[in-house]
Amino acid sequence: MAVDFKYIVVGRGLMGAAAARHLARRVDGVAVIGPDEPDDRKAHQGVFASHYDEGRITRTIDPDRNWALLANRSIGRYGEIARDSGIDFYREVGCVVVAPTESDYLERTRQAAISLGVETRLLDGAGLKAVFPFFAFPHGGAGVFEARGAGHISPRSLVKAQSLLAEKAGATVIRDYVVSIRSEGGVAVVETAGGRTCRGEKVLLAAGGFSIAENLLPRPVAMTVYARTVTLFEVGEADAARLAAMPSLILRAPGIDIYLLPPIRYPDGKFYLKIGGDPDDLALSGDADMRAWFKTEGRDMVRAHLKRIVEGLVPDIVPLSISTAACVVSHTESGYPMIGYTSSPEIAVLTGCAGTSAKSSDEIGRLGAELLLSGRIDEQGYSTDFTPQFR
């Protein structure tokens, strides 16, 4: 059966757009399928993505060396992506991870950084207060601070940059979403919501949480998608200037497991501190659940929980407004992304990125491209092979 493309990437989010760029740089005949961001979220009838935002933490420091390496390799290519696309998406403001002194979380984080040659500072409670006077951390904590090669990115701008570079390298960008993928006569057949049918030698499904939708894989991936509520605290120009030295923050303490981003200017021209960290899990069971969730503003109980944390953590700010937004995270049994083939030799999957992989998306996308180009991913320096699991 004749094919339209050699490789088709389904999903034009952080991982999919990155995979398309890496593929198009090495071979011809690449297509990437995924819609643009909807103008009206509540009226939108199609799929959604979690990259419709301006703030994600980026850092190498992580207690798991595999995640640290995924991030470190991606961060090392930020400059190239920004230069070649002309799109600025990264701010190097540093990142600090704070946890109870007696936990092994900080030591594992520090050792992973050392193994990758990343410079960090270990700060005790007094050191945290001296270096970051705008934070009021819980007692009994210490921190690992990565000043260079860390901060925050705009996931929206990074996807725009990756899509542009994929297209410049020769990839065909199809602004639609996929409703069906199947194998037929040794070829992968992809059908879109707009009625287009595309045939490819290989397909890589990189649709984030929507990878659990029906009719996309021979068997569903063993992945759980959870609803998440992010909260945005609007601050004035004076507060934004006063907090200009604030790094990105990950805080683990009794009853608290959050991330916080410093003031970032959003498309409406206003500055917002962004915090995330739901106190419990709300599982979404499928495509319809996810679409309905993305049309909401999240959960009020999470907003109240995060508001209390910010009031204690950054006591000197007086927010001009507080708003929330819906997001999702996708968790696998291994705790790592799934990058591998399904039971069909024509259909592969790249998903399950745990809500922490925006920073690592270029490397995860590169591994997805390597899978299609070489038939496997090995000898990459990771202690996992990212084998997917299915239900």
C-alpha positions as CSV (number, residue, x, y, z in Angstrom):
1,M,0.0,0.0,0.0
2,A,1.3,3.4,-0.9
3,V,2.1,5.8,1.9
4,D,1.8,9.6,2.2
5,F,4.6,10.0,4.7
6,K,7.5,8.0,6.1
7,Y,6.8,9.0,9.7
8,I,3.7,10.5,11.2
9,V,3.8,12.1,14.7
10,V,0.4,12.3,16.3
11,G,0.3,15.1,18.8
12,R,1.9,18.6,18.4
13,G,2.6,19.3,22.1
14,L,5.9,19.5,23.8
15,M,7.0,15.9,23.1
16,G,5.4,15.5,19.7
17,A,6.7,18.8,18.3
18,A,10.2,17.9,19.5
19,A,10.1,14.4,18.0
20,A,9.0,16.0,14.7
21,R,11.9,18.4,14.7
22,H,14.4,15.7,15.4
23,L,12.9,13.4,12.7
24,A,12.7,16.1,10.0
25,R,16.3,17.1,10.6
26,R,17.4,13.5,9.6
27,V,14.9,12.3,7.1
28,D,12.3,13.5,4.5
29,G,8.7,12.5,4.6
30,V,7.8,13.6,8.2
31,A,4.3,14.8,9.2
32,V,3.2,16.1,12.6
33,I,-0.6,16.3,13.3
34,G,-2.0,18.5,16.1
35,P,-4.3,21.5,16.5
36,D,-3.4,25.1,17.4
37,E,-4.4,26.4,20.8
38,P,-8.2,27.1,20.8
39,D,-9.3,30.7,20.9
40,D,-12.2,30.0,23.2
41,R,-11.5,27.1,25.6
42,K,-15.0,26.7,26.9
43,A,-16.6,26.6,23.5
44,H,-13.9,24.3,22.0
45,Q,-15.1,20.9,20.9
46,G,-11.7,19.3,20.1
47,V,-8.8,18.1,22.2
48,F,-6.7,20.2,24.6
49,A,-3.1,20.3,25.7
50,S,-1.4,21.3,29.0
51,H,1.2,23.5,27.3
52,Y,-1.3,26.4,26.9
53,D,0.6,28.4,29.5
54,E,3.6,30.6,30.1
55,G,5.3,29.0,33.0
56,R,7.0,25.6,33.7
57,I,10.0,25.0,36.0
58,T,13.2,23.9,34.3
59,R,16.1,22.4,36.2
60,T,18.5,19.5,36.2
61,I,18.3,18.9,40.0
62,D,16.1,15.9,40.6
63,P,16.5,12.9,43.0
64,D,16.1,10.5,40.1
65,R,19.2,10.5,37.8
66,N,17.2,9.5,34.7
67,W,14.9,12.5,35.1
68,A,17.9,14.7,35.8
69,L,19.6,13.5,32.6
70,L,16.5,13.9,30.5
71,A,16.3,17.5,31.7
72,N,20.0,18.2,31.4
73,R,20.3,17.1,27.8
74,S,17.2,19.2,26.9
75,I,18.4,22.3,28.7
76,G,21.7,22.0,26.8
77,R,19.8,22.4,23.5
78,Y,17.6,25.4,24.6
79,G,20.1,27.9,23.1
80,E,20.1,26.2,19.7
81,I,16.3,25.9,19.5
82,A,15.9,29.6,20.5
83,R,18.6,30.8,18.1
84,D,17.4,28.8,15.1
85,S,13.7,29.6,15.6
86,G,14.1,33.2,16.7
87,I,11.7,32.4,19.6
88,D,12.7,33.2,23.2
89,F,11.2,30.7,25.7
90,Y,13.7,30.4,28.6
91,R,14.6,32.5,31.6
92,E,17.6,31.5,33.7
93,V,16.5,32.5,37.2
94,G,17.7,29.4,39.0
95,C,15.8,26.7,40.9
96,V,15.8,25.7,44.5
97,V,14.5,22.4,45.9
98,V,13.6,22.5,49.6
99,A,12.7,19.5,51.8
100,P,13.1,18.4,55.4
101,T,16.7,18.2,56.4
102,E,16.4,14.6,57.7
103,S,15.0,13.2,54.4
104,D,17.3,11.6,51.8
105,Y,15.5,13.6,49.0
106,L,18.1,16.4,49.0
107,E,21.1,14.1,49.1
108,R,19.8,12.1,46.2
109,T,19.2,15.3,44.3
110,R,22.7,16.6,45.1
111,Q,24.3,13.3,44.1
112,A,22.4,13.1,40.7
113,A,23.6,16.7,40.0
114,I,27.2,15.8,40.8
115,S,27.1,12.7,38.5
116,L,26.2,15.0,35.7
117,G,28.7,17.7,36.5
118,V,26.0,20.3,37.5
119,E,27.0,22.8,40.1
120,T,24.7,23.3,43.1
121,R,24.7,24.8,46.5
122,L,23.5,23.1,49.7
123,L,21.8,25.6,51.9
124,D,20.6,25.0,55.5
125,G,17.7,26.9,57.0
126,A,19.7,30.0,57.8
127,G,21.3,29.9,54.3
128,L,17.8,29.7,52.7
129,K,16.6,32.7,54.6
130,A,19.7,34.7,53.7
131,V,19.7,33.9,50.0
132,F,15.9,34.0,49.5
133,P,14.5,36.6,52.0
134,F,11.2,36.8,50.3
135,F,10.3,33.2,51.2
136,A,9.2,32.1,54.7
137,F,10.0,28.4,54.5
138,P,8.7,25.9,57.1
139,H,11.2,25.1,59.9
140,G,13.5,22.2,59.7
141,G,14.2,22.4,56.0
142,A,17.2,22.7,53.8
143,G,17.7,23.3,50.1
144,V,19.7,22.4,46.9
145,F,20.1,25.5,44.7
146,E,21.0,25.3,41.0
147,A,21.7,28.9,39.9
148,R,22.8,28.1,36.3
149,G,20.9,26.2,33.6
150,A,17.7,26.4,35.6
151,G,14.7,28.7,35.9
152,H,11.5,28.5,33.9
153,I,10.3,28.2,30.3
154,S,7.2,29.2,28.4
155,P,5.8,25.8,27.2
156,R,3.6,27.6,24.7
157,S,6.6,29.3,23.1
158,L,8.7,26.2,23.1
159,V,6.0,24.3,21.2
160,K,5.8,27.2,18.7
161,A,9.6,27.1,18.3
162,Q,9.7,23.3,17.8
163,S,6.8,23.3,15.3
164,L,8.5,26.1,13.3
165,L,11.8,24.3,13.2
166,A,10.1,21.0,12.2
167,E,8.4,22.8,9.4
168,K,11.6,24.6,8.3
169,A,13.4,21.2,8.2
170,G,10.7,19.9,5.8
171,A,8.0,18.4,8.0
172,T,4.4,18.8,7.1
173,V,2.3,20.3,9.9
174,I,-1.3,19.3,9.8
175,R,-3.4,21.5,12.2
176,D,-6.1,18.9,13.1
177,Y,-6.5,16.2,15.7
178,V,-6.5,12.4,15.2
179,V,-9.5,10.3,15.9
180,S,-8.2,6.9,14.7
181,I,-5.0,5.0,14.2
182,R,-4.8,1.5,12.8
183,S,-2.5,-0.9,11.0
184,E,-3.6,-2.0,7.5
185,G,-1.6,-4.0,5.0
186,G,1.7,-3.2,6.8
187,V,1.0,0.6,6.8
188,A,-0.3,2.8,9.6
189,V,-3.5,4.6,8.7
190,V,-4.4,7.8,10.5
191,E,-7.7,9.6,10.3
192,T,-8.3,13.1,11.6
193,A,-11.4,14.9,12.9
194,G,-11.5,17.0,9.8
195,G,-11.9,13.9,7.6
196,R,-8.3,13.6,6.3
197,T,-6.7,10.2,6.0
198,C,-2.9,9.9,6.1
199,R,-0.8,6.7,5.6
200,G,2.7,6.3,7.0
201,E,5.3,3.6,7.3
202,K,5.4,4.4,11.1
203,V,3.3,6.4,13.5
204,L,4.4,7.8,16.8
205,L,1.5,8.6,19.2
206,A,2.5,11.6,21.4
207,A,-0.8,12.9,22.5
208,G,-0.2,13.4,26.2
209,G,-3.1,12.5,28.4
210,F,-5.3,12.1,25.3
211,S,-3.2,9.0,24.4
212,I,-5.7,7.1,26.5
213,A,-8.5,8.0,24.1
214,E,-10.2,5.1,22.2
215,N,-9.2,4.0,18.7
216,L,-5.6,5.3,18.9
217,L,-3.7,2.1,19.9
218,P,-4.2,-1.7,19.6
219,R,-4.4,-1.9,23.4
220,P,-4.7,1.1,25.8
221,V,-1.5,2.2,27.6
222,A,-1.3,1.4,31.3
223,M,-1.4,5.1,32.3
224,T,-3.5,7.1,34.7
225,V,-4.4,10.7,33.9
226,Y,-5.1,13.0,36.8
227,A,-6.8,16.4,36.9
228,R,-4.7,19.2,38.2
229,T,-5.6,22.8,39.2
230,V,-3.0,25.5,38.9
231,T,-3.5,28.8,40.7
232,L,-2.2,32.2,39.5
233,F,-1.6,35.1,41.8
234,E,-1.5,38.4,39.9
235,V,1.0,40.9,41.3
236,G,1.7,44.5,40.4
237,E,4.8,45.9,38.7
238,A,6.4,46.9,42.0
239,D,6.0,43.4,43.5
240,A,7.3,41.9,40.2
241,A,10.4,44.1,40.4
242,R,10.9,43.4,44.1
243,L,10.7,39.6,43.4
244,A,12.9,39.7,40.3
245,A,15.6,37.6,42.1
246,M,13.1,34.9,43.0
247,P,14.0,31.4,41.6
248,S,11.7,28.7,40.6
249,L,10.9,26.6,43.7
250,I,10.0,23.0,44.6
251,L,8.9,22.6,48.2
252,R,8.3,19.4,50.1
253,A,7.2,19.6,53.7
254,P,4.6,18.0,55.9
255,G,1.3,18.6,54.1
256,I,2.9,20.5,51.3
257,D,4.2,19.3,47.9
258,I,4.2,22.2,45.5
259,Y,6.0,24.1,42.8
260,L,6.1,27.9,42.6
261,L,7.2,30.1,39.7
262,P,8.4,33.7,40.1
263,P,6.4,36.5,38.6
264,I,6.0,35.9,34.8
265,R,4.4,38.3,32.4
266,Y,1.5,36.6,30.6
267,P,-0.1,37.5,27.2
268,D,-2.5,39.8,29.0
269,G,0.4,42.0,30.0
270,K,0.1,41.1,33.7
271,F,2.5,39.4,36.1
272,Y,1.5,36.2,37.8
273,L,3.1,33.9,40.4
274,K,2.0,30.4,39.5
275,I,1.6,27.5,42.0
276,G,0.6,23.9,41.5
277,G,0.4,20.9,43.8
278,D,-3.0,19.3,44.3
279,P,-3.4,17.8,47.8
280,D,-5.2,14.7,46.4
281,D,-5.7,12.9,43.1
282,L,-8.7,13.1,40.8
283,A,-8.5,10.5,38.1
284,L,-10.0,11.2,34.6
285,S,-11.3,8.1,32.9
286,G,-11.2,8.9,29.2
287,D,-11.4,11.4,26.4
288,A,-14.8,12.8,27.4
289,D,-13.7,13.3,31.0
290,M,-10.6,15.2,29.9
291,R,-12.4,17.5,27.5
292,A,-15.0,18.4,30.1
293,W,-12.2,19.0,32.7
294,F,-10.2,21.3,30.5
295,K,-13.3,23.5,30.1
296,T,-13.5,24.2,33.8
297,E,-11.4,26.5,36.0
298,G,-10.3,23.6,38.2
299,R,-11.3,22.8,41.7
300,D,-12.1,25.3,44.4
301,M,-10.7,23.1,47.2
302,V,-7.3,23.1,45.5
303,R,-7.4,26.8,45.0
304,A,-8.1,27.3,48.8
305,H,-5.3,24.8,49.6
306,L,-2.7,26.6,47.4
307,K,-3.8,30.0,48.6
308,R,-3.1,29.1,52.2
309,I,0.4,27.9,51.2
310,V,1.2,31.0,49.3
311,E,0.0,33.2,52.1
312,G,2.5,31.4,54.4
313,L,5.3,31.0,51.9
314,V,5.4,34.5,50.4
315,P,3.7,36.6,53.1
316,D,4.6,40.0,51.8
317,I,2.7,39.9,48.5
318,V,-0.8,41.3,48.2
319,P,-2.3,39.7,45.1
320,L,-4.4,41.9,42.8
321,S,-6.4,38.9,41.8
322,I,-6.4,35.1,42.1
323,S,-7.4,32.8,39.3
324,T,-7.2,29.1,38.5
325,A,-6.9,26.9,35.4
326,A,-7.3,23.2,34.6
327,C,-4.4,21.0,33.6
328,V,-3.7,17.2,33.6
329,V,-0.7,14.9,34.4
330,S,-0.1,11.4,33.1
331,H,1.5,8.8,35.3
332,T,2.9,5.4,34.2
333,E,3.6,2.3,36.3
334,S,7.4,2.8,35.9
335,G,7.4,6.5,36.8
336,Y,9.1,7.2,33.5
337,P,7.8,8.1,30.0
338,M,6.7,5.2,27.8
339,I,8.7,5.2,24.5
340,G,8.3,2.1,22.5
341,Y,6.2,0.0,20.0
342,T,2.8,-1.4,20.5
343,S,1.8,-4.9,19.4
344,S,1.7,-3.3,15.9
345,P,5.2,-2.9,14.3
346,E,3.8,0.3,12.6
347,I,2.5,2.1,15.7
348,A,4.7,3.4,18.5
349,V,3.9,5.5,21.6
350,L,5.6,8.4,23.4
351,T,3.6,9.4,26.5
352,G,3.3,9.3,30.2
353,C,5.5,12.2,31.3
354,A,4.4,12.6,34.9
355,G,3.5,16.3,34.7
356,T,7.2,17.2,35.2
357,S,8.6,16.8,31.7
358,A,8.1,20.2,29.9
359,K,11.7,21.0,30.7
360,S,12.8,17.6,29.4
361,S,10.6,17.5,26.3
362,D,13.3,18.0,23.7
363,E,15.3,15.0,24.9
364,I,12.1,12.8,25.3
365,G,11.2,13.8,21.7
366,R,14.6,12.9,20.5
367,L,14.3,9.5,22.0
368,G,10.9,9.1,20.3
369,A,12.6,10.0,17.0
370,E,15.4,7.6,17.7
371,L,12.9,4.8,18.2
372,L,11.4,5.3,14.8
373,L,14.8,5.8,13.0
374,S,16.6,2.9,14.7
375,G,13.8,0.6,15.7
376,R,14.9,0.9,19.4
377,I,16.4,3.2,22.0
378,D,19.5,1.8,23.7
379,E,22.9,2.9,24.9
380,Q,21.5,6.3,25.7
381,G,23.0,6.5,29.3
382,Y,19.7,5.8,31.1
383,S,19.1,3.0,33.6
384,T,15.6,2.4,32.1
385,D,14.7,1.4,28.5
386,F,11.3,3.3,28.7
387,T,9.4,0.1,27.7
388,P,5.7,0.9,27.4
389,Q,3.1,-1.1,29.4
390,F,-0.4,-1.8,28.1
391,R,-3.7,-2.9,29.7
